[in-house]
Amino acid sequence: MTTRYAFSIDLDRCIGCQACVVACKTGNEVPLTDSFIAVRDIVRGTSPNFFGSFAHHRCFHCGDAACVNVCPTGALSKWNGLTVVDTDKCSGCGYCTDACPYQVPHITNNHVSKCIACLDLVKDGQTPWCAQTCPSQAIKFGERDQILVDAQARVAVIQSRYPNAQVYGDKQLGGLGLMMILLDQPAIYGLPANPEITLPLAAWQKVGQPASVGLTLTAVAATGLSFIIARRQHLREKAAQRNDEEAFDATSLPAEEEKKDNG
């Protein structure tokens, strides 16, 4: 049976130190102009009743991943519950950026960029950099079933302080590979409570995606056909131009001969 991996992030334990951001960029050699993880402050309420927390923006590794469903080249795929990227296959089309309900994938240097859960480390039996580095142990990684059980137990502990605390990601989009222990409603963190596949994407899954294997060949064929059509049109235009020139020469020749005779 294939292991399904997942992360959890406990926002009660998160101290917003950005260690996960730095570890991810360093361990994965992410360019300075790019990032797989972003952490921001959330402050709500009025004095003295402030609510402070942190929001993490990163790949949720959706069970039913919209980005994978629309990718025409197979650059995005699922591996043991994780959404991974093969940049060599990426055409930079940007379909994934439009499809993701969390607006996570982005195009950098003509290919998709996002967290792939430090795939090489995981395949080697190790833990992703962010989970290794988190000083408050807010980030966990492991088999999804156990991660979910631990997250639910954690929520039960903190609900006395945060009545709206909940596990986000248990059911959404086929079950997320990144579950968050939220201290309040998802909207507070900029998260959709019930993310859905949009109607155009659903249509793509039923019609476009089954044919995606042949998309590249179709594109090549279409390009070749366009070239043939354009070439034929060009040849017709050149032939018409020659005919016009010959007709002009034929009509102008008598006038030239008459001028010579009068001279």
C-alpha positions in Angstrom: 0.0 0.0 0.0 1.4 3.4 -1.0 2.2 5.8 1.8 0.4 9.1 1.7 2.4 11.9 3.2 1.3 15.2 4.7 2.3 18.3 6.6 0.6 19.9 9.5 1.1 23.5 10.7 0.0 24.3 14.3 -0.7 28.1 14.3 -0.9 28.1 18.0 2.8 27.1 18.2 4.0 29.1 15.2 6.0 32.1 16.4 6.4 33.7 13.0 10.2 33.5 13.1 10.5 32.8 9.3 12.9 30.0 10.0 10.9 27.7 7.6 11.1 30.3 4.9 14.9 30.6 5.2 15.5 26.8 5.5 13.3 26.1 2.5 15.1 28.7 0.3 18.6 27.5 1.4 17.9 23.8 1.3 16.2 23.9 -2.0 18.5 26.5 -3.5 15.5 28.7 -4.3 16.6 32.0 -6.1 16.5 35.1 -4.0 13.7 36.5 -6.2 11.5 33.4 -5.5 10.0 31.6 -2.5 8.0 28.5 -1.8 6.7 29.7 1.6 5.4 33.1 2.8 4.5 33.8 6.4 2.6 37.0 7.4 1.1 38.5 10.6 -2.6 38.6 11.3 -3.8 41.1 13.9 -7.5 41.6 14.4 -9.8 43.2 17.0 -9.5 46.4 19.1 -7.6 47.1 22.2 -7.4 45.4 24.6 -9.0 42.5 22.8 -6.5 41.8 20.0 -6.2 38.5 18.1 -2.8 37.8 16.7 -1.7 34.9 14.6 0.3 34.0 11.5 -0.8 32.9 8.0 1.3 30.5 5.9 1.0 30.7 2.2 2.4 27.6 0.5 1.3 24.6 -1.5 -1.5 22.6 0.1 -0.8 19.4 -1.9 -4.5 18.9 -2.6 -5.7 15.4 -3.0 -7.8 16.5 -6.0 -5.2 18.9 -7.3 -6.5 21.4 -9.8 -3.0 22.2 -11.0 -2.3 18.6 -11.9 -5.7 18.2 -13.6 -5.1 21.1 -16.0 -1.3 20.6 -16.7 -1.1 19.6 -20.4 2.5 18.3 -20.3 2.6 16.2 -17.1 5.0 18.6 -15.4 2.8 18.6 -12.3 1.9 15.2 -10.8 1.1 13.4 -7.6 3.6 11.2 -5.7 2.4 9.6 -2.4 0.0 12.4 -1.7 2.4 15.2 -2.6 2.1 17.5 -5.6 5.5 17.5 -7.3 7.0 19.2 -10.4 9.2 18.1 -13.2 10.5 21.4 -14.6 11.9 19.7 -17.7 8.4 19.0 -18.8 7.0 22.5 -18.0 6.0 24.7 -20.9 5.3 27.7 -18.8 1.7 27.9 -20.0 0.4 29.1 -16.7 -2.8 27.0 -16.6 -1.9 25.8 -13.1 -1.6 29.3 -11.8 -5.1 30.1 -13.0 -6.6 26.8 -11.7 -5.2 26.7 -8.1 -7.9 27.9 -5.6 -5.0 28.9 -3.3 -3.1 30.8 -6.0 0.1 29.0 -5.1 1.9 27.9 -8.3 3.7 30.7 -10.1 5.8 31.0 -13.2 9.5 31.8 -12.7 12.2 31.6 -15.4 9.6 30.1 -17.8 8.6 27.2 -15.6 6.2 26.6 -12.7 7.6 27.2 -9.2 6.2 25.9 -5.9 6.9 23.6 -2.9 7.5 20.0 -3.8 7.9 18.9 -0.1 11.7 18.5 -0.6 11.0 15.4 -2.6 14.6 14.2 -2.8 14.8 14.3 1.0 11.5 12.5 1.5 12.5 9.7 -1.0 15.7 9.3 1.1 13.7 8.8 4.3 14.3 12.3 5.6 12.1 15.2 6.6 11.5 18.4 4.6 13.7 21.4 5.5 10.8 23.5 7.0 9.8 20.7 9.4 13.4 20.0 10.3 14.1 23.6 11.2 10.9 24.9 12.9 12.1 25.8 16.4 8.7 25.6 18.0 7.8 22.3 16.3 4.8 23.9 14.7 5.4 22.1 11.5 5.1 18.3 11.3 5.6 15.9 8.5 4.8 12.2 8.1 2.1 9.7 7.1 -1.1 11.6 6.6 -3.3 9.4 8.8 -1.1 9.9 11.8 -0.6 13.6 11.1 -4.4 14.0 11.0 -4.9 12.2 14.3 -2.3 14.3 16.0 -3.8 17.5 14.6 -7.2 16.6 15.8 -5.9 15.8 19.3 -4.1 19.2 19.3 -7.3 21.0 18.4 -9.1 19.3 21.3 -6.5 20.7 23.7 -6.6 24.3 22.5 -10.3 24.7 22.0 -10.7 25.8 25.6 -8.7 28.9 24.6 -9.8 29.1 21.0 -13.4 27.9 20.6 -13.3 28.2 16.8 -10.0 26.1 16.5 -10.2 23.5 13.8 -8.2 21.3 11.5 -8.3 22.8 8.0 -7.6 20.3 5.2 -9.2 17.1 6.5 -11.9 17.0 3.8 -11.2 19.9 1.4 -10.4 18.9 -2.2 -10.0 15.2 -1.6 -8.1 15.9 1.6 -5.1 18.2 1.7 -1.5 17.2 2.0 -1.0 20.3 4.2 -3.4 20.5 7.1 -3.5 23.6 9.3 -4.5 23.9 12.9 -6.4 27.2 12.7 -7.3 29.2 15.8 -10.3 30.8 14.1 -12.5 30.5 11.0 -10.6 29.9 7.7 -11.6 33.3 6.3 -9.5 35.0 9.0 -6.5 33.4 7.3 -7.6 34.2 3.8 -8.6 30.6 3.2 -11.8 29.4 1.4 -13.8 27.2 3.8 -15.0 25.0 1.0 -12.7 25.4 -2.0 -14.3 24.2 -5.2 -13.2 23.3 -8.7 -14.6 26.0 -10.9 -17.0 25.2 -13.8 -14.4 25.9 -16.6 -11.9 23.6 -14.8 -14.5 20.9 -14.4 -15.2 21.1 -18.1 -11.4 20.9 -18.8 -11.2 17.8 -16.7 -14.0 16.1 -18.7 -13.0 17.3 -22.1 -9.5 18.7 -22.3 -7.6 16.7 -19.9 -8.3 13.2 -21.4 -6.8 14.6 -24.6 -3.8 16.3 -22.9 -1.4 13.5 -23.8 -1.7 14.4 -27.4 -1.7 18.1 -26.9 2.0 18.6 -27.7 1.7 16.6 -30.9 -1.5 18.5 -31.8 0.3 21.8 -31.2 3.2 20.6 -33.4 0.8 19.5 -36.1 -1.1 22.7 -35.9 2.1 24.7 -36.2 3.2 22.7 -39.2 -0.2 23.1 -40.8 -0.1 26.8 -40.3 3.3 26.9 -41.9 2.1 25.0 -45.0 -1.0 27.3 -45.3 1.1 30.4 -44.9 3.7 29.1 -47.5 1.0 28.4 -50.0 -0.6 31.8 -49.5 2.9 33.4 -50.0 3.4 31.4 -53.2 0.0 32.5 -54.5 0.8 36.1 -53.7 4.2 35.9 -55.5 2.5 34.3 -58.5 -0.1 37.0 -58.6 2.6 39.7 -58.3 4.5 38.1 -61.3 1.3 38.1 -63.3 0.7 41.7 -62.5 4.3 42.6 -63.5 4.0 40.7 -66.8 0.7 42.3 -67.6 2.2 45.8 -66.9 5.2 45.0 -69.0 3.0 43.9 -71.9 0.9 47.0 -71.8 3.8 49.4 -71.4 5.9 47.9 -74.2 3.9 49.3 -77.1 4.1 52.8 -75.6 7.8 52.5 -75.3 8.2 51.4 -78.9 6.0 54.2 -80.2 8.1 56.7 -78.3 11.2 55.4 -80.0 9.6 55.6 -83.4 8.5 59.2 -82.9 12.0 60.1 -81.8 
